[in-house]
Amino acid sequence: MTMMNRPLTWIAAGALAVVSLPAMALQPFKADYQASYMGMQANGTMTLASEGANKWRYSLNVKNQLADLSQSTVFEEAAGRLRPLSSHDRSILLVKKRNVDAAYNWTSNQATWTGDIKPERRGPVALKAGDMDALLINLAIARDLAAGKPLNYRMVDEGRIKPMTYKVVGQEKITVEGKTYDATKVSRGDGNKELIAWIVKEFPVPARLLQREGGKDALDLTIKSFK
């Protein structure tokens, strides 16, 4: 799967954090990002909104003159886990459009996909406790990092089961809205791709996300406001 086919999948799996500690309750938010995508300036937004009845919608959007990308997941909290219930992935790159929807059925323990996706990728895929889609892995990373746990996960996304391992690669200072914060850098690599996130404890979302491909910056998101 190339970045052009599904640009947000890679960044979504590193969009690290709606909560920074396991005991913290989920709270609605909106974070605006200054972004760069495909070498052009873009705007990015992350939001968390309550859907009622212990359900939440977490969304990531990036848009510039060349592309309009969005991904959202509806999930619930169950037995201390964040379980995906459904997701929607949309991309418009110049004149090419793509839409994919996912359904995670925890009664039958199966995930299925519909829309612009190959027949062999539609599922069903057997679900196990703890499985997440690309967006929800962020929550586990933030909480596990705070608790000192290994950052090892199983992503079930678009007909695939993929293990993911993140590692802490250093500490840095990062400036947001004129104020400097201490940030922990977390990274994972896959072939010629790398995702780096700067996690700041004062923010429930990443202060910065950088996706690199072939040694070059492909997508860069830096927070500019949070509420």
Backbone hydrogen bonds in HBPLUS format (Angstrom, degrees):
<---DONOR---> <-ACCEPTOR-->    atom                        ^
c    i                          cat <-CA-CA->   ^        H-A-AA   ^      H-
h    n   atom  resd res      DA  || num        DHA   H-A  angle D-A-AA Bond
n    s   type  num  typ     dist DA aas  dist angle  dist       angle   num
A0005-ASN N   A0002-THR O   3.11 MM   3  5.26 128.3  2.39  98.6 111.5     1
A0006-ARG N   A0002-THR O   3.16 MM   4  6.50 156.5  2.21 152.3 158.2     2
A0012-ALA N   A0008-LEU O   2.73 MM   4  5.66 153.6  1.80 154.1 161.9     3
A0013-ALA N   A0009-THR O   3.29 MM   4  6.44 153.6  2.37 146.6 150.7     4
A0014-GLY N   A0011-ILE O   3.03 MM   3  5.30 155.2  2.09 106.1 113.8     5
A0015-ALA N   A0012-ALA O   3.12 MM   3  4.98 166.8  2.14 103.7 107.9     6
A0016-LEU N   A0014-GLY O   2.80 MM   2  5.17 119.7  2.17 116.0  98.3     7
A0017-ALA N   A0015-ALA O   3.18 MM   2  6.50 126.5  2.49 114.3  99.9     8
A0024-MET N   A0021-LEU O   3.17 MM   3  5.57 156.6  2.23 114.5 121.4     9
A0029-PHE N   A0048-LEU O   3.12 MM  19  5.28 145.9  2.24 130.3 138.7    10
A0048-LEU N   A0029-PHE O   3.06 MM  19  5.28 158.4  2.10 142.1 142.9    11
A0227-LYS N   A0030-LYS O   2.94 MM 197  5.44 155.6  2.00 152.9 160.8    12
A0031-ALA N   A0046-MET O   2.81 MM  15  5.16 166.5  1.83 160.2 163.5    13
A0046-MET N   A0031-ALA O   2.91 MM  15  5.16 158.8  1.96 148.6 155.5    14
A0032-ASP N   A0225-SER O   2.92 MM 193  5.24 154.8  1.98 141.0 149.3    15
A0224-LYS N   A0032-ASP O   2.83 MM 192  5.78 174.6  1.83 152.7 151.3    16
A0225-SER N   A0032-ASP O   3.31 MM 193  5.24 151.6  2.40 141.8 137.8    17
A0033-TYR N   A0044-GLY O   2.70 MM  11  4.69 161.2  1.73 147.8 144.0    18
A0044-GLY N   A0033-TYR O   3.04 MM  11  4.69 166.1  2.06 138.9 137.4    19
A0034-GLN N   A0222-THR O   2.79 MM 188  5.27 160.7  1.83 160.5 154.7    20
A0222-THR N   A0034-GLN O   2.89 MM 188  5.27 161.1  1.93 152.0 158.4    21
A0035-ALA N   A0042-ALA O   2.95 MM   7  4.66 150.9  2.03 146.1 136.9    22
A0042-ALA N   A0035-ALA O   2.71 MM   7  4.66 156.0  1.77 133.8 128.6    23
A0036-SER N   A0220-ASP O   2.86 MM 184  5.11 138.1  2.03 141.3 152.0    24
A0220-ASP N   A0036-SER O   2.97 MM 184  5.11 155.3  2.03 143.9 151.3    25
A0037-TYR N   A0040-MET O   2.87 MM   3  5.41 160.0  1.91 160.3 158.0    26
A0040-MET N   A0037-TYR O   3.08 MM   3  5.41 164.4  2.11 111.7 116.7    27
A0038-MET N   A0218-ALA O   3.37 MM 180  5.89 155.0  2.44 160.7 165.2    28
A0043-ASN N   A0063-LYS O   2.99 MM  20  5.50 161.6  2.02 151.3 154.2    29
A0063-LYS N   A0043-ASN O   2.95 MM  20  5.50 154.8  2.02 153.1 161.4    30
A0045-THR N   A0061-ASN O   2.88 MM  16  5.21 151.6  1.96 146.4 152.7    31
A0061-ASN N   A0045-THR O   2.91 MM  16  5.21 154.5  1.97 152.7 159.2    32
A0047-THR N   A0059-SER O   3.07 MM  12  5.29 154.3  2.14 136.9 142.9    33
A0059-SER N   A0047-THR O   2.97 MM  12  5.29 163.2  2.00 150.1 154.7    34
A0049-ALA N   A0057-ARG O   2.98 MM   8  5.29 159.6  2.02 145.3 152.0    35
A0057-ARG N   A0049-ALA O   2.82 MM   8  5.29 162.3  1.85 158.9 164.9    36
A0051-GLU N   A0055-LYS O   2.75 MM   4  5.04 169.3  1.76 137.5 136.1    37
A0055-LYS N   A0052-GLY O   2.99 MM   3  5.41 140.7  2.15 111.1 122.3    38
A0056-TRP N   A0075-PHE O   2.90 MM  19  5.44 156.5  1.96 153.5 160.2    39
A0075-PHE N   A0056-TRP O   2.90 MM  19  5.44 153.9  1.96 149.4 158.1    40
A0058-TYR N   A0073-THR O   2.94 MM  15  5.37 164.4  1.96 153.0 154.4    41
A0073-THR N   A0058-TYR O   2.89 MM  15  5.37 153.0  1.96 148.2 156.8    42
A0060-LEU N   A0071-GLN O   2.84 MM  11  5.37 154.4  1.90 160.0 168.3    43
A0071-GLN N   A0060-LEU O   2.91 MM  11  5.37 148.0  2.01 153.6 162.7    44
A0062-VAL N   A0069-LEU O   2.90 MM   7  5.17 160.0  1.94 145.0 150.3    45
A0069-LEU N   A0062-VAL O   2.78 MM   7  5.17 177.5  1.78 170.5 169.7    46
A0064-ASN N   A0067-ALA O   2.85 MM   3  5.44 162.5  1.88 159.4 162.7    47
A0094-LEU N   A0066-LEU O   2.98 MM  28  5.49 151.7  2.06 159.1 165.8    48
A0068-ASP N   A0092-ILE O   2.90 MM  24  5.08 144.7  2.03 140.5 150.7    49
A0092-ILE N   A0068-ASP O   2.92 MM  24  5.08 142.1  2.07 133.9 145.4    50
A0070-SER N   A0090-ARG O   2.89 MM  20  5.29 161.8  1.92 163.9 160.6    51
A0090-ARG N   A0070-SER O   2.88 MM  20  5.29 173.5  1.88 156.1 158.3    52
A0072-SER N   A0088-HIS O   2.98 MM  16  5.45 154.9  2.05 151.6 159.5    53
A0088-HIS N   A0072-SER O   2.92 MM  16  5.45 156.0  1.98 151.9 158.0    54
A0074-VAL N   A0086-SER O   2.86 MM  12  5.33 161.9  1.90 150.2 156.4    55
A0085-LEU N   A0074-VAL O   2.77 MM  11  5.61 166.8  1.79 159.6 156.3    56
A0086-SER N   A0074-VAL O   3.31 MM  12  5.33 158.3  2.36 140.5 142.5    57
A0076-GLU N   A0083-ARG O   3.02 MM   7  5.39 150.5  2.11 140.1 148.2    58
A0083-ARG N   A0076-GLU O   2.86 MM   7  5.39 161.4  1.89 161.0 164.0    59
A0078-ALA N   A0081-ARG O   2.80 MM   3  5.19 161.6  1.83 149.5 155.9    60
A0081-ARG N   A0078-ALA O   2.87 MM   3  5.19 161.6  1.91 115.5 121.6    61
A0104-TYR N   A0085-LEU O   2.90 MM  19  4.79 178.1  1.90 131.9 131.3    62
A0087-SER N   A0102-ALA O   3.13 MM  15  5.05 150.3  2.22 127.8 129.8    63
A0102-ALA N   A0087-SER O   2.93 MM  15  5.05 158.3  1.98 141.0 143.6    64
A0089-ASP N   A0100-VAL O   2.85 MM  11  5.17 161.3  1.88 157.9 163.3    65
A0100-VAL N   A0089-ASP O   2.89 MM  11  5.17 153.9  1.96 149.1 156.5    66
A0091-SER N   A0098-ARG O   2.91 MM   7  5.22 152.5  1.99 149.3 154.8    67
A0098-ARG N   A0091-SER O   2.86 MM   7  5.22 138.7  2.03 154.1 161.2    68
A0093-LEU N   A0096-LYS O   2.84 MM   3  5.18 155.6  1.90 155.9 158.9    69
A0096-LYS N   A0093-LEU O   2.94 MM   3  5.18 164.7  1.96 133.9 131.3    70
A0116-ASP N   A0099-ASN O   2.76 MM  17  5.57 169.1  1.77 166.6 165.5    71
A0101-ASP N   A0114-THR O   2.96 MM  13  5.33 164.2  1.98 144.9 150.2    72
A0114-THR N   A0101-ASP O   2.90 MM  13  5.33 157.1  1.95 151.9 158.3    73
A0103-ALA N   A0112-THR O   2.92 MM   9  5.44 156.7  1.98 156.3 160.4    74
A0112-THR N   A0103-ALA O   3.01 MM   9  5.44 155.5  2.07 149.3 157.1    75
A0105-ASN N   A0110-GLN O   2.85 MM   5  5.32 164.2  1.88 165.3 162.5    76
A0109-ASN N   A0105-ASN O   2.77 MM   4  5.48 115.1  2.19 128.1 146.8    77
A0110-GLN N   A0105-ASN O   3.01 MM   5  5.32 146.4  2.12 144.4 152.1    78
A0127-LEU N   A0109-ASN O   2.88 MM  18  4.85 170.7  1.89 122.4 123.9    79
A0111-ALA N   A0125-VAL O   2.91 MM  14  5.17 149.5  2.00 141.3 151.3    80
A0125-VAL N   A0111-ALA O   2.95 MM  14  5.17 148.0  2.05 140.2 150.5    81
A0113-TRP N   A0122-ARG O   2.94 MM   9  4.58 156.0  2.00 132.5 133.5    82
A0117-ILE N   A0115-GLY O   2.90 MM   2  5.66 132.5  2.13 108.2  93.5    83
A0121-ARG N   A0118-LYS O   2.88 MM   3  5.36 157.4  1.93 117.7 125.3    84
A0122-ARG N   A0119-PRO O   3.24 MM   3  5.40 168.6  2.25 112.0 113.5    85
A0131-ASP N   A0128-LYS O   3.02 MM   3  5.69 162.5  2.05 144.6 145.1    86
A0132-MET N   A0154-ARG O   3.44 MM  22  6.77 160.5  2.48 158.8 164.1    87
A0156-VAL N   A0132-MET O   2.88 MM  24  5.95 163.4  1.90 154.1 159.8    88
A0138-ASN N   A0135-LEU O   3.29 MM   3  6.07 155.7  2.35 116.7 121.9    89
A0139-LEU N   A0136-LEU O   3.08 MM   3  5.67 133.1  2.31 113.9 123.0    90
A0141-ILE N   A0137-ILE O   3.08 MM   4  6.35 158.1  2.13 155.0 161.2    91
A0142-ALA N   A0138-ASN O   3.14 MM   4  6.42 166.1  2.16 155.3 157.3    92
A0143-ARG N   A0139-LEU O   3.17 MM   4  6.40 171.3  2.18 153.1 155.3    93
A0144-ASP N   A0140-ALA O   2.83 MM   4  5.82 164.1  1.86 151.3 156.8    94
A0145-LEU N   A0141-ILE O   2.84 MM   4  5.82 153.7  1.91 147.2 154.3    95
A0146-ALA N   A0142-ALA O   3.18 MM   4  6.35 158.2  2.23 142.8 147.9    96
A0147-ALA N   A0143-ARG O   3.03 MM   4  6.28 140.6  2.19 140.4 151.6    97
A0148-GLY N   A0144-ASP O   2.92 MM   4  5.95 108.1  2.45 137.1 153.2    98
A0149-LYS N   A0144-ASP O   2.85 MM   5  4.94 157.4  1.90 148.8 148.9    99
A0148-GLY N   A0145-LEU O   3.23 MM   3  5.11 156.8  2.29  98.4 105.4   100
A0166-TYR N   A0151-LEU O   2.92 MM  15  5.26 159.3  1.97 149.4 156.0   101
A0153-TYR N   A0164-MET O   2.78 MM  11  5.08 159.3  1.83 154.4 160.4   102
A0164-MET N   A0153-TYR O   2.82 MM  11  5.08 158.9  1.86 139.2 142.1   103
A0155-MET N   A0162-LYS O   2.86 MM   7  5.11 172.7  1.87 147.2 145.3   104
A0162-LYS N   A0155-MET O   2.80 MM   7  5.11 163.5  1.83 151.1 156.8   105
A0157-ASP N   A0160-ARG O   3.00 MM   3  5.37 145.6  2.12 142.0 151.5   106
A0160-ARG N   A0157-ASP O   3.10 MM   3  5.37 150.4  2.19 108.2 117.3   107
A0167-LYS N   A0187-SER O   2.93 MM  20  5.49 153.4  2.00 148.7 157.1   108
A0187-SER N   A0167-LYS O   2.85 MM  20  5.49 162.7  1.88 155.4 160.0   109
A0169-VAL N   A0185-LYS O   2.87 MM  16  5.55 163.0  1.89 143.0 148.9   110
A0185-LYS N   A0170-GLY O   2.84 MM  15  5.26 171.4  1.85 150.1 152.2   111
A0172-GLU N   A0183-ALA O   2.91 MM  11  5.24 162.7  1.94 149.0 153.9   112
A0183-ALA N   A0172-GLU O   2.74 MM  11  5.24 161.7  1.77 173.8 172.4   113
A0174-ILE N   A0181-TYR O   2.91 MM   7  5.34 156.5  1.97 148.5 155.6   114
A0181-TYR N   A0174-ILE O   2.75 MM   7  5.34 160.0  1.79 151.9 158.2   115
A0176-VAL N   A0179-LYS O   2.81 MM   3  5.34 157.4  1.86 157.7 156.2   116
A0179-LYS N   A0176-VAL O   3.04 MM   3  5.34 165.7  2.06 114.9 119.4   117
A0184-THR N   A0199-ILE O   2.92 MM  15  5.10 159.7  1.96 140.4 143.7   118
A0199-ILE N   A0184-THR O   2.86 MM  15  5.10 174.6  1.86 145.2 145.3   119
A0186-VAL N   A0197-ALA O   2.92 MM  11  5.26 157.1  1.97 149.2 156.9   120
A0197-ALA N   A0186-VAL O   2.86 MM  11  5.26 156.8  1.91 152.6 160.2   121
A0188-ARG N   A0195-LEU O   3.12 MM   7  5.56 145.5  2.25 146.0 156.1   122
A0195-LEU N   A0188-ARG O   3.00 MM   7  5.56 162.1  2.03 161.5 167.4   123
A0190-ASP N   A0193-LYS O   2.92 MM   3  5.23 161.3  1.96 144.5 147.2   124
A0193-LYS N   A0190-ASP O   3.14 MM   3  5.23 161.6  2.17 117.5 122.1   125
A0214-GLY N   A0192-ASN O   2.79 MM  22  5.01 159.1  1.83 142.4 149.8   126
A0194-GLU N   A0212-ARG O   2.94 MM  18  5.12 153.0  2.01 144.1 146.0   127
A0212-ARG N   A0194-GLU O   2.81 MM  18  5.12 171.3  1.82 159.3 162.1   128
A0196-ILE N   A0210-LEU O   2.91 MM  14  5.19 165.5  1.93 152.6 157.6   129
A0210-LEU N   A0196-ILE O   2.86 MM  14  5.19 164.3  1.89 159.1 162.2   130
A0198-TRP N   A0208-ARG O   2.94 MM  10  5.15 165.3  1.96 149.7 151.2   131
A0207-ALA N   A0198-TRP O   3.01 MM   9  5.67 148.8  2.11 170.3 176.4   132
A0203-PHE N   A0200-VAL O   2.97 MM   3  5.63 163.2  2.00 122.5 127.8   133
A0223-ILE N   A0207-ALA O   2.90 MM  16  5.22 169.9  1.91 145.9 149.2   134
A0209-LEU N   A0221-LEU O   2.79 MM  12  5.04 153.4  1.86 146.2 153.7   135
A0221-LEU N   A0209-LEU O   2.78 MM  12  5.04 167.2  1.80 155.8 159.8   136
A0211-GLN N   A0219-LEU O   2.75 MM   8  5.03 170.2  1.76 161.1 163.7   137
A0218-ALA N   A0211-GLN O   2.78 MM   7  5.59 170.2  1.79 156.7 158.2   138
A0219-LEU N   A0211-GLN O   3.24 MM   8  5.03 162.1  2.27 132.5 136.6   139
A0213-GLU N   A0216-LYS O   2.79 MM   3  5.36 158.2  1.83 157.7 159.1   140
A0216-LYS N   A0213-GLU O   3.11 MM   3  5.36 163.6  2.14 109.2 114.3   141
